[in-house]
Amino acid sequence: MTTVKLPGALRQYSDGAATADVPAGSLAAVLDAVDARFPRLVGRVRDEQGALRRFVNVYVDGVDARESGGLTTPVADGAEVLILPSVAGG
């Protein structure tokens, strides 16, 4: 299993859950499992084509997924995935 951490900004879509334990695999498979568990989260992390949204950062064990293969990034058993939507302000 791998742990996906969901920040406060996404918890309204995850029934308040701060984490989700899902099977390891590619990042795409991990995100699919999170989406299946929390259907309201679908579309908040990936766009209509399934790509990571521009203003969402995803880290696998502290490494930006965009720099390590994007959705094909391998997520090992025991890894930690952190989803961080950008916060705008002014």
PDB file of N, CA, C and O in Angstrom:
ATOM      1  N   MET A   1       0.834  -1.181   0.000  1.00  0.00           N
ATOM      2  CA  MET A   1       0.000   0.000   0.000  1.00  0.00           C
ATOM      3  C   MET A   1       0.884   1.252   0.000  1.00  0.00           C
ATOM      4  O   MET A   1       2.040   1.234   0.423  1.00  0.00           O
ATOM      5  N   THR A   2       0.298   2.309  -0.482  1.00  0.00           N
ATOM      6  CA  THR A   2       0.958   3.606  -0.461  1.00  0.00           C
ATOM      7  C   THR A   2      -0.002   4.608   0.165  1.00  0.00           C
ATOM      8  O   THR A   2      -1.219   4.444   0.074  1.00  0.00           O
ATOM      9  N   THR A   3       0.528   5.625   0.788  1.00  0.00           N
ATOM     10  CA  THR A   3      -0.295   6.632   1.445  1.00  0.00           C
ATOM     11  C   THR A   3      -0.333   7.895   0.602  1.00  0.00           C
ATOM     12  O   THR A   3       0.706   8.437   0.227  1.00  0.00           O
ATOM     13  N   VAL A   4      -1.538   8.356   0.309  1.00  0.00           N
ATOM     14  CA  VAL A   4      -1.729   9.604  -0.413  1.00  0.00           C
ATOM     15  C   VAL A   4      -2.207  10.632   0.604  1.00  0.00           C
ATOM     16  O   VAL A   4      -3.222  10.431   1.271  1.00  0.00           O
ATOM     17  N   LYS A   5      -1.462  11.744   0.721  1.00  0.00           N
ATOM     18  CA  LYS A   5      -1.818  12.799   1.656  1.00  0.00           C
ATOM     19  C   LYS A   5      -2.612  13.873   0.924  1.00  0.00           C
ATOM     20  O   LYS A   5      -2.214  14.352  -0.138  1.00  0.00           O
ATOM     21  N   LEU A   6      -3.740  14.238   1.517  1.00  0.00           N
ATOM     22  CA  LEU A   6      -4.623  15.237   0.931  1.00  0.00           C
ATOM     23  C   LEU A   6      -4.637  16.476   1.835  1.00  0.00           C
ATOM     24  O   LEU A   6      -4.992  16.379   3.010  1.00  0.00           O
ATOM     25  N   PRO A   7      -4.255  17.630   1.298  1.00  0.00           N
ATOM     26  CA  PRO A   7      -4.232  18.844   2.119  1.00  0.00           C
ATOM     27  C   PRO A   7      -5.651  19.328   2.414  1.00  0.00           C
ATOM     28  O   PRO A   7      -6.623  18.857   1.822  1.00  0.00           O
ATOM     29  N   GLY A   8      -5.745  20.271   3.334  1.00  0.00           N
ATOM     30  CA  GLY A   8      -7.035  20.805   3.745  1.00  0.00           C
ATOM     31  C   GLY A   8      -7.892  21.300   2.597  1.00  0.00           C
ATOM     32  O   GLY A   8      -9.114  21.157   2.635  1.00  0.00           O
ATOM     33  N   ALA A   9      -7.275  21.881   1.577  1.00  0.00           N
ATOM     34  CA  ALA A   9      -8.023  22.425   0.439  1.00  0.00           C
ATOM     35  C   ALA A   9      -8.773  21.352  -0.337  1.00  0.00           C
ATOM     36  O   ALA A   9      -9.735  21.665  -1.039  1.00  0.00           O
ATOM     37  N   LEU A  10      -8.355  20.093  -0.226  1.00  0.00           N
ATOM     38  CA  LEU A  10      -9.023  19.007  -0.957  1.00  0.00           C
ATOM     39  C   LEU A  10      -9.925  18.146  -0.070  1.00  0.00           C
ATOM     40  O   LEU A  10     -10.651  17.289  -0.573  1.00  0.00           O
ATOM     41  N   ARG A  11      -9.884  18.365   1.216  1.00  0.00           N
ATOM     42  CA  ARG A  11     -10.621  17.476   2.127  1.00  0.00           C
ATOM     43  C   ARG A  11     -12.133  17.599   2.005  1.00  0.00           C
ATOM     44  O   ARG A  11     -12.862  16.685   2.389  1.00  0.00           O
ATOM     45  N   GLN A  12     -12.608  18.716   1.477  1.00  0.00           N
ATOM     46  CA  GLN A  12     -14.055  18.822   1.260  1.00  0.00           C
ATOM     47  C   GLN A  12     -14.526  17.830   0.198  1.00  0.00           C
ATOM     48  O   GLN A  12     -15.712  17.509   0.123  1.00  0.00           O
ATOM     49  N   TYR A  13     -13.588  17.346  -0.625  1.00  0.00           N
ATOM     50  CA  TYR A  13     -13.899  16.379  -1.674  1.00  0.00           C
ATOM     51  C   TYR A  13     -13.567  14.944  -1.259  1.00  0.00           C
ATOM     52  O   TYR A  13     -13.853  13.996  -1.991  1.00  0.00           O
ATOM     53  N   SER A  14     -12.958  14.796  -0.073  1.00  0.00           N
ATOM     54  CA  SER A  14     -12.558  13.464   0.393  1.00  0.00           C
ATOM     55  C   SER A  14     -13.268  13.092   1.693  1.00  0.00           C
ATOM     56  O   SER A  14     -12.761  12.305   2.491  1.00  0.00           O
ATOM     57  N   ASP A  15     -14.434  13.664   1.885  1.00  0.00           N
ATOM     58  CA  ASP A  15     -15.215  13.407   3.110  1.00  0.00           C
ATOM     59  C   ASP A  15     -14.407  13.713   4.366  1.00  0.00           C
ATOM     60  O   ASP A  15     -14.602  13.081   5.405  1.00  0.00           O
ATOM     61  N   GLY A  16     -13.497  14.686   4.269  1.00  0.00           N
ATOM     62  CA  GLY A  16     -12.694  15.104   5.409  1.00  0.00           C
ATOM     63  C   GLY A  16     -11.442  14.288   5.643  1.00  0.00           C
ATOM     64  O   GLY A  16     -10.669  14.598   6.550  1.00  0.00           O
ATOM     65  N   ALA A  17     -11.222  13.259   4.854  1.00  0.00           N
ATOM     66  CA  ALA A  17     -10.049  12.396   5.050  1.00  0.00           C
ATOM     67  C   ALA A  17      -8.764  13.139   4.693  1.00  0.00           C
ATOM     68  O   ALA A  17      -8.695  13.814   3.666  1.00  0.00           O
ATOM     69  N   ALA A  18      -7.759  13.011   5.538  1.00  0.00           N
ATOM     70  CA  ALA A  18      -6.459  13.633   5.301  1.00  0.00           C
ATOM     71  C   ALA A  18      -5.526  12.724   4.518  1.00  0.00           C
ATOM     72  O   ALA A  18      -4.569  13.191   3.900  1.00  0.00           O
ATOM     73  N   THR A  19      -5.805  11.424   4.544  1.00  0.00           N
ATOM     74  CA  THR A  19      -4.974  10.461   3.822  1.00  0.00           C
ATOM     75  C   THR A  19      -5.854   9.384   3.208  1.00  0.00           C
ATOM     76  O   THR A  19      -7.008   9.193   3.591  1.00  0.00           O
ATOM     77  N   ALA A  20      -5.269   8.690   2.246  1.00  0.00           N
ATOM     78  CA  ALA A  20      -5.913   7.523   1.645  1.00  0.00           C
ATOM     79  C   ALA A  20      -4.836   6.480   1.410  1.00  0.00           C
ATOM     80  O   ALA A  20      -3.815   6.768   0.785  1.00  0.00           O
ATOM     81  N   ASP A  21      -5.052   5.292   1.898  1.00  0.00           N
ATOM     82  CA  ASP A  21      -4.129   4.187   1.641  1.00  0.00           C
ATOM     83  C   ASP A  21      -4.662   3.410   0.449  1.00  0.00           C
ATOM     84  O   ASP A  21      -5.775   2.885   0.479  1.00  0.00           O
ATOM     85  N   VAL A  22      -3.853   3.343  -0.602  1.00  0.00           N
ATOM     86  CA  VAL A  22      -4.256   2.684  -1.850  1.00  0.00           C
ATOM     87  C   VAL A  22      -3.120   1.788  -2.325  1.00  0.00           C
ATOM     88  O   VAL A  22      -1.985   1.940  -1.875  1.00  0.00           O
ATOM     89  N   PRO A  23      -3.412   0.853  -3.230  1.00  0.00           N
ATOM     90  CA  PRO A  23      -2.352  -0.021  -3.744  1.00  0.00           C
ATOM     91  C   PRO A  23      -1.282   0.770  -4.499  1.00  0.00           C
ATOM     92  O   PRO A  23      -1.577   1.778  -5.141  1.00  0.00           O
ATOM     93  N   ALA A  24      -0.055   0.304  -4.411  1.00  0.00           N
ATOM     94  CA  ALA A  24       1.061   0.897  -5.154  1.00  0.00           C
ATOM     95  C   ALA A  24       0.902   0.583  -6.635  1.00  0.00           C
ATOM     96  O   ALA A  24       0.120  -0.289  -7.012  1.00  0.00           O
ATOM     97  N   GLY A  25       1.639   1.292  -7.461  1.00  0.00           N
ATOM     98  CA  GLY A  25       1.606   1.104  -8.911  1.00  0.00           C
ATOM     99  C   GLY A  25       2.141   2.356  -9.562  1.00  0.00           C
ATOM    100  O   GLY A  25       2.944   3.071  -8.964  1.00  0.00           O
ATOM    101  N   SER A  26       1.710   2.631 -10.776  1.00  0.00           N
ATOM    102  CA  SER A  26       2.095   3.899 -11.400  1.00  0.00           C
ATOM    103  C   SER A  26       1.326   5.015 -10.710  1.00  0.00           C
ATOM    104  O   SER A  26       0.326   4.764 -10.039  1.00  0.00           O
ATOM    105  N   LEU A  27       1.793   6.248 -10.874  1.00  0.00           N
ATOM    106  CA  LEU A  27       1.080   7.377 -10.284  1.00  0.00           C
ATOM    107  C   LEU A  27      -0.346   7.438 -10.829  1.00  0.00           C
ATOM    108  O   LEU A  27      -1.273   7.752 -10.082  1.00  0.00           O
ATOM    109  N   ALA A  28      -0.538   7.149 -12.101  1.00  0.00           N
ATOM    110  CA  ALA A  28      -1.882   7.143 -12.681  1.00  0.00           C
ATOM    111  C   ALA A  28      -2.770   6.135 -11.960  1.00  0.00           C
ATOM    112  O   ALA A  28      -3.922   6.443 -11.651  1.00  0.00           O
ATOM    113  N   ALA A  29      -2.256   4.940 -11.687  1.00  0.00           N
ATOM    114  CA  ALA A  29      -3.042   3.909 -10.995  1.00  0.00           C
ATOM    115  C   ALA A  29      -3.362   4.330  -9.564  1.00  0.00           C
ATOM    116  O   ALA A  29      -4.461   4.078  -9.069  1.00  0.00           O
ATOM    117  N   VAL A  30      -2.413   4.962  -8.910  1.00  0.00           N
ATOM    118  CA  VAL A  30      -2.630   5.446  -7.545  1.00  0.00           C
ATOM    119  C   VAL A  30      -3.736   6.501  -7.547  1.00  0.00           C
ATOM    120  O   VAL A  30      -4.646   6.453  -6.720  1.00  0.00           O
ATOM    121  N   LEU A  31      -3.654   7.453  -8.475  1.00  0.00           N
ATOM    122  CA  LEU A  31      -4.682   8.488  -8.549  1.00  0.00           C
ATOM    123  C   LEU A  31      -6.038   7.912  -8.932  1.00  0.00           C
ATOM    124  O   LEU A  31      -7.064   8.390  -8.449  1.00  0.00           O
ATOM    125  N   ASP A  32      -6.064   6.891  -9.794  1.00  0.00           N
ATOM    126  CA  ASP A  32      -7.317   6.213 -10.130  1.00  0.00           C
ATOM    127  C   ASP A  32      -7.949   5.614  -8.874  1.00  0.00           C
ATOM    128  O   ASP A  32      -9.161   5.705  -8.680  1.00  0.00           O
ATOM    129  N   ALA A  33      -7.129   5.007  -8.029  1.00  0.00           N
ATOM    130  CA  ALA A  33      -7.634   4.388  -6.803  1.00  0.00           C
ATOM    131  C   ALA A  33      -8.187   5.444  -5.842  1.00  0.00           C
ATOM    132  O   ALA A  33      -9.205   5.223  -5.187  1.00  0.00           O
ATOM    133  N   VAL A  34      -7.512   6.584  -5.765  1.00  0.00           N
ATOM    134  CA  VAL A  34      -8.002   7.676  -4.913  1.00  0.00           C
ATOM    135  C   VAL A  34      -9.322   8.202  -5.467  1.00  0.00           C
ATOM    136  O   VAL A  34     -10.261   8.446  -4.710  1.00  0.00           O
ATOM    137  N   ASP A  35      -9.394   8.379  -6.792  1.00  0.00           N
ATOM    138  CA  ASP A  35     -10.632   8.848  -7.420  1.00  0.00           C
ATOM    139  C   ASP A  35     -11.786   7.883  -7.180  1.00  0.00           C
ATOM    140  O   ASP A  35     -12.921   8.312  -6.972  1.00  0.00           O
ATOM    141  N   ALA A  36     -11.503   6.580  -7.206  1.00  0.00           N
ATOM    142  CA  ALA A  36     -12.543   5.578  -6.972  1.00  0.00           C
ATOM    143  C   ALA A  36     -13.053   5.640  -5.531  1.00  0.00           C
ATOM    144  O   ALA A  36     -14.235   5.422  -5.265  1.00  0.00           O
ATOM    145  N   ARG A  37     -12.148   5.937  -4.623  1.00  0.00           N
ATOM    146  CA  ARG A  37     -12.531   6.018  -3.208  1.00  0.00           C
ATOM    147  C   ARG A  37     -13.282   7.307  -2.903  1.00  0.00           C
ATOM    148  O   ARG A  37     -14.210   7.324  -2.095  1.00  0.00           O
ATOM    149  N   PHE A  38     -12.866   8.388  -3.565  1.00  0.00           N
ATOM    150  CA  PHE A  38     -13.469   9.701  -3.338  1.00  0.00           C
ATOM    151  C   PHE A  38     -13.916  10.299  -4.676  1.00  0.00           C
ATOM    152  O   PHE A  38     -13.205  11.129  -5.242  1.00  0.00           O
ATOM    153  N   PRO A  39     -15.076   9.893  -5.187  1.00  0.00           N
ATOM    154  CA  PRO A  39     -15.520  10.339  -6.510  1.00  0.00           C
ATOM    155  C   PRO A  39     -15.630  11.857  -6.659  1.00  0.00           C
ATOM    156  O   PRO A  39     -15.494  12.378  -7.767  1.00  0.00           O
ATOM    157  N   ARG A  40     -15.872  12.563  -5.575  1.00  0.00           N
ATOM    158  CA  ARG A  40     -15.964  14.026  -5.672  1.00  0.00           C
ATOM    159  C   ARG A  40     -14.605  14.670  -5.935  1.00  0.00           C
ATOM    160  O   ARG A  40     -14.532  15.840  -6.310  1.00  0.00           O
ATOM    161  N   LEU A  41     -13.535  13.911  -5.739  1.00  0.00           N
ATOM    162  CA  LEU A  41     -12.185  14.418  -5.980  1.00  0.00           C
ATOM    163  C   LEU A  41     -11.819  14.360  -7.463  1.00  0.00           C
ATOM    164  O   LEU A  41     -10.894  15.040  -7.907  1.00  0.00           O
ATOM    165  N   VAL A  42     -12.552  13.542  -8.227  1.00  0.00           N
ATOM    166  CA  VAL A  42     -12.292  13.410  -9.656  1.00  0.00           C
ATOM    167  C   VAL A  42     -12.370  14.800 -10.292  1.00  0.00           C
ATOM    168  O   VAL A  42     -13.322  15.543 -10.052  1.00  0.00           O
ATOM    169  N   GLY A  43     -11.389  15.140 -11.087  1.00  0.00           N
ATOM    170  CA  GLY A  43     -11.384  16.431 -11.756  1.00  0.00           C
ATOM    171  C   GLY A  43     -10.676  17.529 -10.994  1.00  0.00           C
ATOM    172  O   GLY A  43     -10.443  18.601 -11.553  1.00  0.00           O
ATOM    173  N   ARG A  44     -10.333  17.308  -9.761  1.00  0.00           N
ATOM    174  CA  ARG A  44      -9.611  18.323  -8.980  1.00  0.00           C
ATOM    175  C   ARG A  44      -8.101  18.191  -9.157  1.00  0.00           C
ATOM    176  O   ARG A  44      -7.364  19.163  -8.996  1.00  0.00           O
ATOM    177  N   VAL A  45      -7.650  16.995  -9.487  1.00  0.00           N
ATOM    178  CA  VAL A  45      -6.215  16.737  -9.631  1.00  0.00           C
ATOM    179  C   VAL A  45      -5.834  16.577 -11.101  1.00  0.00           C
ATOM    180  O   VAL A  45      -4.766  17.020 -11.522  1.00  0.00           O
ATOM    181  N   ARG A  46      -6.715  15.940 -11.882  1.00  0.00           N
ATOM    182  CA  ARG A  46      -6.445  15.723 -13.307  1.00  0.00           C
ATOM    183  C   ARG A  46      -7.520  16.382 -14.157  1.00  0.00           C
ATOM    184  O   ARG A  46      -8.662  16.550 -13.729  1.00  0.00           O
ATOM    185  N   ASP A  47      -7.128  16.751 -15.370  1.00  0.00           N
ATOM    186  CA  ASP A  47      -8.066  17.397 -16.284  1.00  0.00           C
ATOM    187  C   ASP A  47      -8.886  16.361 -17.045  1.00  0.00           C
ATOM    188  O   ASP A  47      -8.799  15.163 -16.774  1.00  0.00           O
ATOM    189  N   GLU A  48      -9.679  16.833 -17.995  1.00  0.00           N
ATOM    190  CA  GLU A  48     -10.573  15.962 -18.747  1.00  0.00           C
ATOM    191  C   GLU A  48      -9.833  14.901 -19.562  1.00  0.00           C
ATOM    192  O   GLU A  48     -10.391  13.844 -19.857  1.00  0.00           O
ATOM    193  N   GLN A  49      -8.580  15.179 -19.925  1.00  0.00           N
ATOM    194  CA  GLN A  49      -7.775  14.207 -20.670  1.00  0.00           C
ATOM    195  C   GLN A  49      -6.991  13.270 -19.739  1.00  0.00           C
ATOM    196  O   GLN A  49      -6.303  12.361 -20.204  1.00  0.00           O
ATOM    197  N   GLY A  50      -7.098  13.494 -18.447  1.00  0.00           N
ATOM    198  CA  GLY A  50      -6.411  12.645 -17.480  1.00  0.00           C
ATOM    199  C   GLY A  50      -5.038  13.147 -17.074  1.00  0.00           C
ATOM    200  O   GLY A  50      -4.386  12.527 -16.234  1.00  0.00           O
ATOM    201  N   ALA A  51      -4.579  14.259 -17.650  1.00  0.00           N
ATOM    202  CA  ALA A  51      -3.266  14.821 -17.302  1.00  0.00           C
ATOM    203  C   ALA A  51      -3.364  15.574 -15.970  1.00  0.00           C
ATOM    204  O   ALA A  51      -4.434  16.034 -15.574  1.00  0.00           O
ATOM    205  N   LEU A  52      -2.223  15.685 -15.299  1.00  0.00           N
ATOM    206  CA  LEU A  52      -2.206  16.471 -14.068  1.00  0.00           C
ATOM    207  C   LEU A  52      -2.589  17.911 -14.386  1.00  0.00           C
ATOM    208  O   LEU A  52      -2.105  18.494 -15.357  1.00  0.00           O
ATOM    209  N   ARG A  53      -3.450  18.470 -13.570  1.00  0.00           N
ATOM    210  CA  ARG A  53      -3.825  19.871 -13.765  1.00  0.00           C
ATOM    211  C   ARG A  53      -2.608  20.766 -13.578  1.00  0.00           C
ATOM    212  O   ARG A  53      -1.714  20.471 -12.785  1.00  0.00           O
ATOM    213  N   ARG A  54      -2.594  21.844 -14.312  1.00  0.00           N
ATOM    214  CA  ARG A  54      -1.448  22.753 -14.323  1.00  0.00           C
ATOM    215  C   ARG A  54      -1.119  23.310 -12.935  1.00  0.00           C
ATOM    216  O   ARG A  54       0.050  23.489 -12.594  1.00  0.00           O
ATOM    217  N   PHE A  55      -2.142  23.578 -12.149  1.00  0.00           N
ATOM    218  CA  PHE A  55      -1.919  24.212 -10.851  1.00  0.00           C
ATOM    219  C   PHE A  55      -1.985  23.230  -9.679  1.00  0.00           C
ATOM    220  O   PHE A  55      -2.256  23.616  -8.542  1.00  0.00           O
ATOM    221  N   VAL A  56      -1.735  21.968  -9.978  1.00  0.00           N
ATOM    222  CA  VAL A  56      -1.659  20.949  -8.930  1.00  0.00           C
ATOM    223  C   VAL A  56      -0.277  20.311  -8.988  1.00  0.00           C
ATOM    224  O   VAL A  56       0.177  19.879 -10.048  1.00  0.00           O
ATOM    225  N   ASN A  57       0.373  20.259  -7.857  1.00  0.00           N
ATOM    226  CA  ASN A  57       1.689  19.616  -7.764  1.00  0.00           C
ATOM    227  C   ASN A  57       1.527  18.292  -7.026  1.00  0.00           C
ATOM    228  O   ASN A  57       0.849  18.215  -6.001  1.00  0.00           O
ATOM    229  N   VAL A  58       2.155  17.262  -7.559  1.00  0.00           N
ATOM    230  CA  VAL A  58       2.100  15.943  -6.946  1.00  0.00           C
ATOM    231  C   VAL A  58       3.538  15.485  -6.707  1.00  0.00           C
ATOM    232  O   VAL A  58       4.378  15.523  -7.606  1.00  0.00           O
ATOM    233  N   TYR A  59       3.798  15.055  -5.483  1.00  0.00           N
ATOM    234  CA  TYR A  59       5.134  14.608  -5.095  1.00  0.00           C
ATOM    235  C   TYR A  59       5.081  13.145  -4.673  1.00  0.00           C
ATOM    236  O   TYR A  59       4.185  12.735  -3.936  1.00  0.00           O
ATOM    237  N   VAL A  60       6.029  12.378  -5.137  1.00  0.00           N
ATOM    238  CA  VAL A  60       6.172  10.983  -4.734  1.00  0.00           C
ATOM    239  C   VAL A  60       7.465  10.890  -3.940  1.00  0.00           C
ATOM    240  O   VAL A  60       8.558  11.069  -4.479  1.00  0.00           O
ATOM    241  N   ASP A  61       7.324  10.608  -2.656  1.00  0.00           N
ATOM    242  CA  ASP A  61       8.475  10.583  -1.739  1.00  0.00           C
ATOM    243  C   ASP A  61       9.324  11.849  -1.871  1.00  0.00           C
ATOM    244  O   ASP A  61      10.553  11.787  -1.891  1.00  0.00           O
ATOM    245  N   GLY A  62       8.647  12.999  -1.962  1.00  0.00           N
ATOM    246  CA  GLY A  62       9.320  14.295  -1.972  1.00  0.00           C
ATOM    247  C   GLY A  62       9.823  14.762  -3.325  1.00  0.00           C
ATOM    248  O   GLY A  62      10.379  15.856  -3.427  1.00  0.00           O
ATOM    249  N   VAL A  63       9.641  13.959  -4.369  1.00  0.00           N
ATOM    250  CA  VAL A  63      10.121  14.322  -5.708  1.00  0.00           C
ATOM    251  C   VAL A  63       8.924  14.713  -6.566  1.00  0.00           C
ATOM    252  O   VAL A  63       7.937  13.980  -6.637  1.00  0.00           O
ATOM    253  N   ASP A  64       9.015  15.871  -7.218  1.00  0.00           N
ATOM    254  CA  ASP A  64       7.946  16.347  -8.090  1.00  0.00           C
ATOM    255  C   ASP A  64       7.701  15.328  -9.194  1.00  0.00           C
ATOM    256  O   ASP A  64       8.622  14.981  -9.934  1.00  0.00           O
ATOM    257  N   ALA A  65       6.474  14.848  -9.311  1.00  0.00           N
ATOM    258  CA  ALA A  65       6.149  13.813 -10.296  1.00  0.00           C
ATOM    259  C   ALA A  65       6.390  14.297 -11.722  1.00  0.00           C
ATOM    260  O   ALA A  65       6.708  13.488 -12.593  1.00  0.00           O
ATOM    261  N   ARG A  66       6.249  15.583 -11.979  1.00  0.00           N
ATOM    262  CA  ARG A  66       6.479  16.095 -13.334  1.00  0.00           C
ATOM    263  C   ARG A  66       7.940  15.938 -13.752  1.00  0.00           C
ATOM    264  O   ARG A  66       8.250  15.890 -14.942  1.00  0.00           O
ATOM    265  N   GLU A  67       8.822  15.860 -12.780  1.00  0.00           N
ATOM    266  CA  GLU A  67      10.250  15.710 -13.068  1.00  0.00           C
ATOM    267  C   GLU A  67      10.698  14.255 -13.066  1.00  0.00           C
ATOM    268  O   GLU A  67      11.854  13.960 -13.369  1.00  0.00           O
ATOM    269  N   SER A  68       9.797  13.351 -12.729  1.00  0.00           N
ATOM    270  CA  SER A  68      10.208  11.946 -12.620  1.00  0.00           C
ATOM    271  C   SER A  68       9.322  11.004 -13.433  1.00  0.00           C
ATOM    272  O   SER A  68       9.240   9.815 -13.129  1.00  0.00           O
ATOM    273  N   GLY A  69       8.665  11.523 -14.455  1.00  0.00           N
ATOM    274  CA  GLY A  69       7.880  10.649 -15.324  1.00  0.00           C
ATOM    275  C   GLY A  69       6.402  10.956 -15.375  1.00  0.00           C
ATOM    276  O   GLY A  69       5.656  10.260 -16.064  1.00  0.00           O
ATOM    277  N   GLY A  70       5.956  11.974 -14.669  1.00  0.00           N
ATOM    278  CA  GLY A  70       4.534  12.318 -14.705  1.00  0.00           C
ATOM    279  C   GLY A  70       3.669  11.182 -14.196  1.00  0.00           C
ATOM    280  O   GLY A  70       3.963  10.585 -13.160  1.00  0.00           O
ATOM    281  N   LEU A  71       2.619  10.887 -14.912  1.00  0.00           N
ATOM    282  CA  LEU A  71       1.687   9.848 -14.485  1.00  0.00           C
ATOM    283  C   LEU A  71       2.263   8.445 -14.580  1.00  0.00           C
ATOM    284  O   LEU A  71       1.698   7.508 -14.016  1.00  0.00           O
ATOM    285  N   THR A  72       3.381   8.283 -15.286  1.00  0.00           N
ATOM    286  CA  THR A  72       4.024   6.968 -15.357  1.00  0.00           C
ATOM    287  C   THR A  72       5.021   6.753 -14.214  1.00  0.00           C
ATOM    288  O   THR A  72       5.624   5.685 -14.112  1.00  0.00           O
ATOM    289  N   THR A  73       5.194   7.753 -13.363  1.00  0.00           N
ATOM    290  CA  THR A  73       6.110   7.634 -12.226  1.00  0.00           C
ATOM    291  C   THR A  73       5.745   6.411 -11.396  1.00  0.00           C
ATOM    292  O   THR A  73       4.593   6.270 -10.986  1.00  0.00           O
ATOM    293  N   PRO A  74       6.704   5.526 -11.142  1.00  0.00           N
ATOM    294  CA  PRO A  74       6.396   4.370 -10.292  1.00  0.00           C
ATOM    295  C   PRO A  74       6.223   4.798  -8.837  1.00  0.00           C
ATOM    296  O   PRO A  74       6.993   5.608  -8.320  1.00  0.00           O
ATOM    297  N   VAL A  75       5.214   4.250  -8.194  1.00  0.00           N
ATOM    298  CA  VAL A  75       4.955   4.519  -6.782  1.00  0.00           C
ATOM    299  C   VAL A  75       5.099   3.184  -6.057  1.00  0.00           C
ATOM    300  O   VAL A  75       4.253   2.299  -6.181  1.00  0.00           O
ATOM    301  N   ALA A  76       6.173   3.060  -5.309  1.00  0.00           N
ATOM    302  CA  ALA A  76       6.482   1.794  -4.631  1.00  0.00           C
ATOM    303  C   ALA A  76       5.599   1.574  -3.413  1.00  0.00           C
ATOM    304  O   ALA A  76       5.034   2.511  -2.849  1.00  0.00           O
ATOM    305  N   ASP A  77       5.498   0.322  -3.029  1.00  0.00           N
ATOM    306  CA  ASP A  77       4.804  -0.030  -1.802  1.00  0.00           C
ATOM    307  C   ASP A  77       5.455   0.728  -0.653  1.00  0.00           C
ATOM    308  O   ASP A  77       6.679   0.708  -0.518  1.00  0.00           O
ATOM    309  N   GLY A  78       4.668   1.388   0.169  1.00  0.00           N
ATOM    310  CA  GLY A  78       5.194   2.156   1.294  1.00  0.00           C
ATOM    311  C   GLY A  78       5.541   3.592   0.957  1.00  0.00           C
ATOM    312  O   GLY A  78       5.926   4.351   1.847  1.00  0.00           O
ATOM    313  N   ALA A  79       5.418   3.985  -0.297  1.00  0.00           N
ATOM    314  CA  ALA A  79       5.733   5.351  -0.694  1.00  0.00           C
ATOM    315  C   ALA A  79       4.664   6.311  -0.187  1.00  0.00           C
ATOM    316  O   ALA A  79       3.561   5.912   0.186  1.00  0.00           O
ATOM    317  N   GLU A  80       5.030   7.593  -0.187  1.00  0.00           N
ATOM    318  CA  GLU A  80       4.103   8.641   0.211  1.00  0.00           C
ATOM    319  C   GLU A  80       3.878   9.569  -0.970  1.00  0.00           C
ATOM    320  O   GLU A  80       4.830  10.063  -1.575  1.00  0.00           O
ATOM    321  N   VAL A  81       2.620   9.802  -1.292  1.00  0.00           N
ATOM    322  CA  VAL A  81       2.254  10.713  -2.378  1.00  0.00           C
ATOM    323  C   VAL A  81       1.571  11.916  -1.747  1.00  0.00           C
ATOM    324  O   VAL A  81       0.645  11.768  -0.950  1.00  0.00           O
ATOM    325  N   LEU A  82       2.029  13.095  -2.104  1.00  0.00           N
ATOM    326  CA  LEU A  82       1.468  14.331  -1.580  1.00  0.00           C
ATOM    327  C   LEU A  82       0.877  15.124  -2.727  1.00  0.00           C
ATOM    328  O   LEU A  82       1.561  15.402  -3.712  1.00  0.00           O
ATOM    329  N   ILE A  83      -0.392  15.491  -2.604  1.00  0.00           N
ATOM    330  CA  ILE A  83      -1.065  16.296  -3.625  1.00  0.00           C
ATOM    331  C   ILE A  83      -1.214  17.708  -3.072  1.00  0.00           C
ATOM    332  O   ILE A  83      -1.807  17.910  -2.012  1.00  0.00           O
ATOM    333  N   LEU A  84      -0.664  18.695  -3.810  1.00  0.00           N
ATOM    334  CA  LEU A  84      -0.725  20.084  -3.352  1.00  0.00           C
ATOM    335  C   LEU A  84      -1.290  20.982  -4.442  1.00  0.00           C
ATOM    336  O   LEU A  84      -0.599  21.278  -5.417  1.00  0.00           O
ATOM    337  N   PRO A  85      -2.531  21.419  -4.292  1.00  0.00           N
ATOM    338  CA  PRO A  85      -3.040  22.400  -5.249  1.00  0.00           C
ATOM    339  C   PRO A  85      -2.413  23.752  -4.939  1.00  0.00           C
ATOM    340  O   PRO A  85      -2.197  24.091  -3.775  1.00  0.00           O
ATOM    341  N   SER A  86      -2.125  24.516  -5.978  1.00  0.00           N
ATOM    342  CA  SER A  86      -1.578  25.857  -5.766  1.00  0.00           C
ATOM    343  C   SER A  86      -2.645  26.731  -5.137  1.00  0.00           C
ATOM    344  O   SER A  86      -3.840  26.573  -5.385  1.00  0.00           O
ATOM    345  N   VAL A  87      -2.179  27.649  -4.320  1.00  0.00           N
ATOM    346  CA  VAL A  87      -3.081  28.592  -3.662  1.00  0.00           C
ATOM    347  C   VAL A  87      -2.752  29.984  -4.177  1.00  0.00           C
ATOM    348  O   VAL A  87      -1.618  30.448  -4.064  1.00  0.00           O
ATOM    349  N   ALA A  88      -3.743  30.638  -4.738  1.00  0.00           N
ATOM    350  CA  ALA A  88      -3.536  31.991  -5.235  1.00  0.00           C
ATOM    351  C   ALA A  88      -4.058  32.980  -4.210  1.00  0.00           C
ATOM    352  O   ALA A  88      -4.974  32.688  -3.441  1.00  0.00           O
ATOM    353  N   GLY A  89      -3.473  34.113  -4.220  1.00  0.00           N
ATOM    354  CA  GLY A  89      -3.923  35.138  -3.284  1.00  0.00           C
ATOM    355  C   GLY A  89      -3.377  36.488  -3.711  1.00  0.00           C
ATOM    356  O   GLY A  89      -2.594  36.594  -4.654  1.00  0.00           O
ATOM    357  N   GLY A  90      -3.790  37.470  -3.027  1.00  0.00           N
ATOM    358  CA  GLY A  90      -3.272  38.765  -3.399  1.00  0.00           C
ATOM    359  C   GLY A  90      -3.636  39.823  -2.451  1.00  0.00           C
ATOM    360  O   GLY A  90      -3.262  40.980  -2.643  1.00  0.00           O
TER     361      GLY A  90
END
